[in-house]
Amino acid sequence: MKKRKDKTVLAHLLFSLLVVIGVTIMYNNTHYGEGISWITQESYEDTPQFTSQLKSDIDDLFNYVKYKEVFETNGKLDYSKFIIRVSDGPGTTKDFTLDEMIRHAKSKGYYLNEQFKVSGGHPGKDTGEDLNYQVLYRAYEPDFKASEPGDSFQSIDQLSYEVLSHLGNYYRFYFRFIQNAGNLKFEIRYQNTEKDYKLYTNFSGKTIEQYKALGKYLYVTGEALYVDSNLSSVPKNVASELEKVNPYNNGNYHMSVAVNTSYPYDDVYYQASQSFDQMRILFIIGMICLALGLLGCIATLYAMVLLTGHPSESGSSHAAQKPDRLPAELSLVLYLAATGLALLFSQLVVYKIIHLFLPFEKWYYGELVIKILILYAAGISASLHLLALYKSGILWKNSLFHKGITTFELYLKHHRFTTRIIINYSLFLIFNVVMILAFAFLLLSYSSFESRILMGAVAVLFAILDLWVFHQMYRNAWQTDQINQALINISNGNTTYKIDTKKFYGKERELAENINHISTGLETALQEKVRSERLKADLITNVSHDIKTPLTSIINYVDLIKRENIQDVRIQEYLQVLEQKSQRLKTLTEDLVEASKASSGNLKLDMASIDFVELIHQTNGEFEEKFSMRHLELVSVLPDESLLIEADGRYLWRVLENLYNNAFKYAMAHSRVYVDVVRENQNVLFTIKNISENPLNIRADELTERFVRGDVARTTEGSGLGISIAKSLTELQGGQFSLFIDGDLFKATVSFSLKK
């Protein structure tokens, strides 16, 4: 793994070097600053540089036309030609020829160099021997007019330097386009008569079609108002300049200028064309190097990100091998210090070495490349180091910021919520006051650009803090909402509801975890209760089933014995007792099964429309004779109208039967049993009440439980299941069942909704 990392780092360095090479090639290209659109141009002739060069040469061409008239006679340079006229006193003048001015310039040390520029001597400086003369005429500036009187006075030294400069301009054009063959061809012709004309050319006797055949051309005539040209941009002043040097006052003239784009001669156009092609190729190579370098850098950087912090072959990560890593903040400080030292070393040593190899105009670029490489290397190293810490899981854990927050939380975690709010708000208020005072101080005390920047930084910091405080307040409010929602769900019976505590912090997280513990405890208790009830119901059902089989045998054998006509009175009494007790046990078993099914809801209901008043009449008729056995008087108050309800007739009869039997068993003898049916709004309310024979030292809610009887002494034959079964069956059919005990008064009510 380490070898892979080293190879990846080396590849990244090589690709980074390729980026530097590509940028260097593009930066040092002569077309740098023109973007990349110029490389799409097919040839040098389509570039602005070609147009600019041609415009410059056309300007020189017009200067040559003027100089030719000044320095030549019959097409040859005439040194005896009058060139300067000065006044050396009132009414006296002095003329100087070209030869005299050249010889005077030579005597002062002036000469023309290879570029036909004046060199040597001291231009513009008087020797002290020559006086200043008033210049009356210059052949090369016939229209000169002094703006101030002093401008017309010059010394012979200055005039000789000036003449030599203009002569150099003449020689330069003559050398380039007349004396030596070049790719620029021209012809300017001014004609007064057939024999009186002026011709300036280096490509005489050619037609305009021959000029056009050379490549790029420009053709102007005195009669036409447009310029015939195939140039991408035509110089705007051609027609006006052509008119200025017109020696005749007519429009009979033309100018033909063309550049042979096959470039048969080695001149400035040929060299520029070759340079353009080379620069375009170099620029494309630079772009390719830059693109490949960037792609390679991105790919190798991605590989370094994947390999950084990757477990080694030994199974331990790079970060795990150094558990004593410095905190991230200290590591960044060390990287910054190392970067500063590297920049200082570069400034003191490396820059000096660069100056030895690069020309002065390239120093800045070389220094910039070194600086960027140092910053890039430091940035990549620091980023990969932080990434390794992150992958090892200790970036945040070992950071000083995390330790500071943890330490600060110690002062808040064990405080009350109100105390924490007071502390946080106090800190927030202090910071706001400090920021406002700092901003006001800077605003009122300073007006420099640096202070404005500092004020902006203070304002940004102030805004960031306020936004952070708002976020904290919003987060606390959100946490409170989540806790409130959890309490609502738990109070509504959803004991499985849990809060995601991963998004909680501080004391709110502790509170959320405690609520989750309460929810878990309630759910466990509820599940335990349900399981207990289910086990109880299963036990009752199973035991009842197991008892039912031998009980049936006992009842059958008692019946068989009775059929033997046993005459012994005592044995007959025994058989009677056995029959009564076995029947009671059978009833108890059936009640147990029914109570179990009713409480668990494991009953199939056959709901139908029932006249509740008619059902009470029938029940009263069934139990009147039975009540008379204990001298109980049944008093009923029933409405005349029919009251219809939706219920299962079989199970509703069982509810009423249990209540009437309960009154029969436990009511005081020679007392009354009251039965009422009334209509309350949209409900039908049935009430049965009686006076208990035995004291009712029990709560009403306890009587609805299984195996609980009002007769604590158990002198009656009740099972303690009747009331419980009645309550379960009533609620199973959608009704309401209630008990009331007031002293010895027992009162039971059953309520059903009227059928609509």
Order of alpha helices (4+ residues) and beta strands (2+ residues): alpha-alpha-beta-beta-beta-beta-alpha-beta-beta-beta-beta-alpha-beta-beta-alpha-beta-beta-alpha-beta-alpha-alpha-alpha-alpha-alpha-alpha-alpha-alpha-alpha-beta-alpha-beta-beta-alpha-beta-beta-alpha-alpha-beta-beta
